[in-house]
Amino acid sequence: MLDREERWFTLAEIERELGVSGKSIKKIVEEAAPLLPESMHVEVSRGRGISFHRDRHGATVREVLAALFRETSYFRLMQLVLVHNGKRSAEEMAEALFMSFSSFKKWIIQLNRDELRPFHLRMTYSSPTLKGSEIHVRYFLWKLFTEAYPTEGWPFPGMDERQLDGWVTEIEQESGMIYFLNSKRNLSFLLAIVLERVRGGHDVSLNGGSYAWEHNVFYGPINRLAEKLMRRYQVELTCDEIYFLQSMFSLSQYHERDGIHLKDGEKRVTEEGSRMAQQLIPLLSKAFPTLNAGPRFRAEIHEFIDKLRIDHAIPELMAVSRSHLTDYILKEEQPIFKTVSDCMHSWQKQFPAMSCNDYHLTKLAFIISSSLKYKSKKAFLIVGEEFSVRHYVANLIKREIGDDLTIETSILHGLTNEIVAQHQIDFIISTIPVSLTRIPTVIISTIPTKRDLENIRLELLS
């Protein structure tokens, strides 16, 4: 929160944001301050609040938090669970973490209630290990280790990081695409976790959905990868294991090699997936009249449908899929999210076997938001302040809205329907009410708020 902008945050606004008391905030700051690198420091002032400063060329907040996270008892416990695979007693695990057995047991109860439940998992007491669907276990460990090592470090001593990364690169070359940097690193982590779990006798079983894996673009490359993994690490990967890997490589984020995201997306889906996409696109186009439903958009919708069908083939993934951007989209793009939800509800009537959750709706809302086409319009700005303030507000609006909006600030001899038509003005932006019947008026504050700017954007969409 403090890293969002370099300013003083009052205790009151931090309390509202975090939902904790001022006393707890001060305690958190006192405990965190000594752990920060020299490039970061927190300043506390009785009268002004709390301010966070960091060297923009130094370590990022995420890197610092990841390093601190790796030192927590929570992360060290999960490392032990992965390595020992239920072969150590609770007493031995507690001793390794420098905890008493009674405290360790109480902690396990808390972890089961607060940390593991969202992943549909629990931890056993006598010989601590994770219990639940094997897919949920792998997903949890994958998220845990990629969060702890976001940019560097390799916590799997028995695995060759460089070789696994090289094999992911071969997948890219064979499939004609390039993974995002973080996605590519995450896939190396996924391969290591799969190998660790298979070595420990834990196999996945795909029980739900019907997906034509053999028609997926990753089918051949992943099968060849599985052969390399089996030879190198002396493990046996079943068909379900290979399909699981295929699903995770398909669901990760990538670009086409020419730099245009998903240019060939429609060719990557089956006939059934294409039919589903062709039913969804008209619904979205009707709901969003200014939607730019060109080749790029259509390709993204085809990819969206294909990934939705993969999630249905592995329902355990759908049960734990979450997006950290859902809260943002619900707050900042709520009308789009609601309309997208309505479209999907109508679409599901044609495909009742298909369902979606907030994770998928968030993805679709971003696809729509990035594909809306603003109309170029000319607005006349009325600000009841001196001329310099009017120009300041005009520049502020232009910075936020962009080149689709032309703002007229010259003095008009009167404000009638005829005069604004003569100057080819499409709508009025004003801090005071005006009486015009032929064009709309957007009322704003002297300094436009976020809501004011959003109302102007909506006018460009109409």
ZAVEX-89403 format. One record per residue (C-alpha): x, y, z. Coordinates in Angstrom, 1 decimal, padded with zeros to 4 digits. Each point is the difference from the previous one (the first is absolute). Layout:
! residues N
X/Y/Z
...
This chain:
! residues 462
000.0/000.0/000.0
002.7/002.5/001.0
001.9/-000.7/-003.3
-002.9/001.2/-002.2
001.1/003.6/000.2
002.7/002.0/001.9
-002.0/002.0/002.5
-001.1/000.0/003.6
-002.8/-002.5/000.8
-002.0/000.9/003.1
-000.6/-002.8/002.5
-003.7/000.5/-000.6
000.1/-000.9/-003.7
002.4/-002.9/000.7
-002.5/-001.3/002.6
-002.8/000.2/-002.5
002.0/-001.8/-002.7
001.4/-002.8/002.1
-002.8/-000.3/002.5
002.4/000.0/003.0
000.5/002.4/002.9
002.6/002.8/000.1
001.8/-001.8/002.8
000.4/-003.1/-002.2
001.2/002.1/-002.9
002.7/001.6/002.2
001.1/-003.5/001.2
000.2/-001.3/-003.6
002.2/003.0/-001.0
002.3/-000.5/003.0
000.5/-003.6/-000.8
000.4/000.5/-003.7
002.4/003.0/000.0
003.1/-001.9/001.1
-000.6/-002.7/-002.7
000.1/002.4/-002.9
003.1/000.5/-002.2
001.9/003.3/000.0
-001.8/001.1/-003.2
-003.3/000.1/002.0
-001.2/001.6/003.1
-003.2/000.9/001.8
-000.5/003.4/001.6
-002.5/000.6/002.8
-001.3/003.4/001.0
-002.4/000.6/002.9
-001.7/002.9/-001.9
000.2/-001.3/-003.6
-000.2/-003.8/000.1
002.2/-002.5/-001.8
002.1/000.3/-003.2
001.9/-002.6/-001.9
003.1/000.8/-002.0
002.1/-002.2/-002.3
002.7/000.4/-002.6
-001.8/-000.6/-003.4
003.2/-001.8/-001.2
000.2/-002.3/003.0
-001.9/-003.1/001.0
-003.7/-000.1/-000.6
-002.5/-000.4/002.8
-001.0/-003.4/-001.4
003.6/-001.2/000.1
000.4/001.1/003.7
-003.3/-001.6/001.0
001.0/-003.2/-001.7
003.3/-000.1/001.9
-001.8/000.6/003.3
-002.7/-002.6/-000.9
002.8/-002.7/-000.5
001.1/000.6/003.6
-003.5/-000.7/001.5
-000.8/-003.1/001.8
-003.0/-000.5/-002.3
002.3/-000.3/-003.1
002.6/-002.1/001.7
-002.8/-002.4/001.1
-001.2/-000.4/-003.6
003.5/-000.6/-001.1
000.4/-002.8/002.5
-003.4/-001.5/-001.0
001.1/-000.1/-003.7
003.3/-001.5/000.8
-001.0/-002.6/002.7
-003.4/-000.9/-001.5
-001.6/-001.1/003.3
003.0/-002.0/001.2
000.8/002.2/002.9
-001.9/000.1/003.3
-001.7/003.2/001.3
002.6/000.0/002.8
002.9/000.0/-002.5
-001.6/002.7/-002.1
-000.6/002.2/003.1
003.6/-000.4/001.0
001.2/001.0/-003.4
-002.0/003.1/000.2
001.1/000.7/003.6
-003.5/-000.3/001.4
-001.5/-002.0/002.8
-002.3/-002.9/-001.0
-003.0/001.7/001.6
000.5/003.2/-001.8
000.7/-001.8/-003.2
-003.3/-001.9/000.3
-002.0/003.2/000.7
001.7/001.6/-003.0
-001.1/-002.9/-002.3
-003.6/000.5/001.1
000.3/003.7/-000.9
001.6/-000.8/-003.4
-002.8/-002.4/-000.8
-002.6/002.6/000.9
001.5/003.1/-001.6
002.7/-000.7/-002.6
-000.8/-003.4/-001.5
-003.8/000.0/-000.2
-000.1/002.3/-003.1
002.1/-002.6/-001.8
-002.3/-002.8/001.2
002.9/-001.6/001.9
000.8/-000.9/003.6
003.1/-001.1/001.8
000.2/-003.2/002.1
001.3/000.1/003.6
001.9/-003.1/000.8
002.2/-000.1/-003.1
-000.5/003.4/-001.6
-000.9/-000.1/-003.7
-002.5/001.7/-002.3
-003.3/-001.8/-000.5
-002.5/000.6/-002.8
-000.2/-000.3/-003.7
003.5/-000.5/-001.5
-000.8/002.8/-002.5
-000.8/002.4/002.9
003.2/-001.0/001.8
002.1/000.7/-003.1
-001.8/003.3/-000.7
000.6/001.1/003.6
003.7/-000.9/-000.1
000.4/001.6/-003.4
-001.5/003.3/001.2
002.0/-000.2/003.2
003.4/-000.5/-001.6
-000.4/002.4/-002.9
-001.1/002.7/002.5
003.1/-000.7/002.2
002.4/000.1/-003.0
-001.5/002.5/-002.5
003.2/000.9/-001.9
002.9/-002.1/001.3
000.9/-003.0/002.1
-000.7/-003.7/-000.5
-001.4/-002.0/003.0
000.2/-003.5/-001.7
003.6/-001.3/000.4
-000.8/-003.3/-001.7
-001.2/001.7/-003.2
002.1/001.7/-002.8
-001.5/003.5/-000.3
001.9/000.8/-003.2
-001.1/-003.2/-001.7
-003.7/000.4/001.0
000.1/003.6/-001.3
001.6/-001.2/-003.2
-002.8/-002.5/-000.5
-002.6/002.7/000.5
001.8/002.0/-002.7
-000.2/-003.0/-002.3
-003.8/-000.1/000.6
-000.1/003.7/-001.1
001.9/-000.8/-003.2
-002.2/-003.0/-000.9
-003.2/001.8/000.8
000.9/003.3/-001.7
-000.5/002.2/003.0
001.9/001.8/002.8
-001.0/-000.2/003.7
000.0/003.1/002.1
003.2/000.0/002.1
-001.8/-000.7/003.3
-002.1/-002.7/-001.6
003.1/-001.7/-001.4
001.7/000.0/003.4
-003.2/-001.3/001.6
-000.2/-002.9/-002.4
003.5/-001.1/001.0
-001.2/000.0/003.6
-003.1/-002.0/-001.0
002.1/-002.7/-001.6
002.2/-000.3/003.1
-003.0/-000.3/002.3
-001.6/-002.6/-002.3
003.1/-002.0/000.1
000.4/000.2/003.8
-003.6/-001.1/000.5
000.2/-002.9/-002.5
003.2/-001.2/001.6
-001.9/000.1/003.4
-002.7/-002.3/-001.5
-002.7/002.7/-000.6
-001.7/-000.2/-003.4
-002.8/002.2/-001.4
-003.3/-001.5/-001.3
-002.1/002.0/-002.3
-003.6/-000.9/000.7
-002.1/002.7/-001.6
-000.7/001.7/-003.3
000.6/-001.1/-003.6
002.7/001.9/-001.8
001.7/-001.1/-003.2
003.6/000.1/001.3
001.3/-001.4/-003.3
-001.2/003.0/-001.9
001.6/002.5/002.3
003.1/001.8/-001.4
002.1/-001.2/002.9
-000.9/-003.7/-000.3
003.1/-001.0/-002.0
002.6/002.3/001.7
-001.2/-001.1/003.5
000.1/-003.7/-000.8
003.6/000.5/-001.2
000.8/001.9/003.1
-001.5/-002.8/002.2
002.4/-002.5/-001.7
003.0/002.2/000.9
-001.2/000.3/003.6
-000.5/-003.7/000.4
003.5/-000.9/-001.4
001.8/002.7/001.9
-001.7/-000.4/003.4
-001.0/-003.7/-000.2
-003.7/000.6/000.7
-003.1/-001.4/-001.6
-002.5/002.7/-001.3
-003.5/-001.3/-000.7
-002.3/001.4/-002.7
-001.8/002.0/002.7
003.3/001.4/001.1
000.8/001.1/-003.6
-003.4/001.5/-000.4
000.5/001.9/003.2
003.3/001.4/-001.3
-001.7/000.8/-003.3
-002.8/001.9/001.8
002.5/002.1/002.1
002.1/000.9/-003.1
-003.2/000.9/-001.9
-001.3/002.2/002.9
003.2/002.0/000.4
000.4/003.4/-001.7
001.8/000.2/-003.3
000.4/002.1/-003.2
000.1/-001.1/-003.6
003.6/000.2/-001.4
-000.8/003.0/-002.2
-000.8/002.0/003.2
-003.7/000.1/-000.7
-001.8/-001.7/002.9
-002.0/-003.0/-001.2
000.0/001.0/-003.7
-000.8/-003.6/-000.9
-002.2/-000.7/003.0
-002.9/-001.3/-002.0
002.1/-002.7/-001.5
001.0/-001.3/003.4
-003.5/-001.2/001.0
-002.2/-002.9/-001.0
-003.2/000.2/-002.0
-002.1/-000.2/003.2
002.1/002.8/001.6
-000.4/002.1/-003.2
-003.8/-000.5/000.1
-000.1/001.2/003.6
002.0/003.1/-000.8
-002.1/000.8/-003.0
-003.1/000.0/002.2
001.6/002.3/002.6
001.4/002.6/-002.3
-003.4/001.3/-001.2
-001.3/000.2/003.6
003.0/002.2/001.0
-000.2/002.1/-003.2
-003.7/000.7/000.7
000.6/000.9/003.7
003.0/002.3/-000.9
-000.9/002.0/-003.1
003.4/001.6/-000.2
001.9/-003.3/000.2
002.8/-000.4/-002.5
-000.8/-003.6/-000.9
002.9/-000.4/-002.5
002.4/-002.9/-000.5
001.9/000.6/003.2
-003.1/000.1/002.1
-001.4/-003.2/-001.6
003.3/-001.8/000.6
-000.1/001.0/003.7
-003.5/-001.3/000.3
000.9/-003.3/-001.6
002.9/-000.3/002.4
-002.3/000.9/003.0
-002.4/-002.7/-001.0
002.7/-002.6/-000.5
001.4/000.7/003.5
-003.5/-000.1/001.5
-000.4/-003.4/-001.5
003.3/-001.2/001.4
-001.1/001.2/003.5
-003.1/-002.1/-000.5
002.1/-003.0/-000.8
001.8/000.5/003.3
-002.7/001.2/002.4
002.5/000.0/002.9
001.8/003.0/-001.7
-003.3/001.9/-000.4
-000.7/-000.5/003.7
003.1/001.9/001.1
000.5/002.4/-002.9
000.2/003.6/001.3
001.1/003.3/-001.6
001.6/002.7/002.1
-001.6/002.5/-002.4
-003.6/-000.9/000.7
-000.4/002.5/002.8
001.4/002.7/-002.2
-002.3/-000.8/-003.0
-003.0/-000.1/002.3
000.9/003.4/001.4
001.2/001.8/-003.1
-001.9/-001.7/-002.8
-003.1/-001.2/001.8
-002.4/000.7/-002.9
002.1/-001.9/-002.5
000.4/-002.9/002.5
-003.8/-000.2/000.5
-000.7/000.2/-003.8
002.6/-002.7/-000.6
-001.7/-002.2/002.7
-003.4/000.5/-001.7
001.5/-001.0/-003.4
001.6/-003.2/001.5
-003.3/-000.8/001.7
-001.8/000.2/-003.4
002.8/-002.0/-001.7
-000.3/-002.8/002.6
-003.6/-000.6/-001.0
001.4/-001.3/-003.3
002.7/-001.9/001.7
-001.4/-001.1/003.4
002.9/-002.3/000.7
002.4/003.0/000.2
000.3/002.2/003.0
002.3/002.8/001.0
001.1/001.8/003.2
001.3/003.5/000.8
003.5/-001.0/-001.2
-001.4/-000.5/-003.6
-002.3/003.0/000.2
003.0/002.2/001.0
002.0/-001.3/-003.0
-002.9/000.7/-002.3
-000.6/003.5/001.4
003.6/000.9/-000.7
-000.3/-001.3/-003.6
-003.1/002.2/-000.5
001.5/003.1/001.7
003.1/-000.2/-002.2
-002.1/-000.4/-003.1
-002.5/002.8/000.4
000.4/002.6/-002.7
-000.5/003.6/001.0
-001.6/002.5/-002.4
002.0/003.1/-000.9
-002.1/002.9/001.4
000.4/003.7/000.6
-001.1/001.5/003.3
-000.4/003.6/001.2
001.4/000.6/003.5
-001.7/002.4/002.4
001.9/000.6/003.3
-001.2/002.8/002.3
003.5/001.0/000.9
002.8/002.2/-001.5
001.4/-000.9/-003.4
003.1/-001.8/001.3
-002.1/-002.4/002.0
-002.1/-000.7/-003.1
003.1/-000.9/-001.9
001.4/-002.1/002.9
-003.3/-002.0/000.1
000.0/-000.4/-003.8
003.6/-001.4/000.1
-000.8/-002.3/002.9
-003.0/-001.5/-001.9
002.0/-000.4/-003.1
002.8/-001.9/001.9
-002.6/-002.4/001.4
-002.3/-000.4/-003.0
002.5/000.1/-002.9
-000.2/001.2/-003.6
-003.6/-001.2/-000.6
-001.2/003.1/001.7
000.5/003.6/-001.3
-000.7/002.7/002.5
-001.1/003.5/-001.0
000.8/002.7/002.5
-000.5/003.1/-002.1
-002.6/002.6/001.0
-003.4/-000.5/-001.8
-002.4/002.9/-000.5
-002.8/-001.7/001.8
-000.9/-003.6/000.6
-002.9/-001.1/-002.1
-000.7/-003.2/-002.0
000.7/002.0/-003.2
003.4/001.3/001.1
001.3/-003.4/001.2
-001.3/-001.6/-003.2
001.9/002.7/-002.0
003.2/-000.9/001.8
-000.6/-003.8/-000.4
000.0/-000.6/003.7
-001.2/-003.5/001.0
-000.5/000.5/003.7
000.7/002.5/002.9
002.3/-000.5/002.9
-001.0/002.5/002.7
000.3/000.8/003.7
-003.3/001.7/-000.1
-003.4/-001.0/-001.3
-000.8/001.0/-003.6
-003.3/000.1/-002.0
000.5/-001.9/-003.2
-002.4/-002.4/-001.6
001.8/-001.4/-003.0
003.3/-001.2/001.5
000.9/-001.6/003.3
001.8/001.7/002.9
002.4/-001.7/002.4
000.1/001.9/003.3
003.4/-000.2/001.8
001.7/001.4/003.1
002.4/003.0/-000.5
002.8/-002.6/000.2
-001.4/-003.2/-001.6
-000.4/-003.0/002.2
000.4/-003.6/-001.2
-003.7/-000.3/-000.3
-000.1/003.2/-002.2
002.7/-001.4/-002.3
-001.9/-003.3/-000.2
-003.2/001.9/-001.0
002.0/001.7/-002.8
001.3/-003.4/-001.2
-003.6/-001.3/-000.1
-001.0/003.0/-002.1
002.7/-001.0/-002.5
-001.5/-003.5/-000.1
-003.6/001.1/-000.7
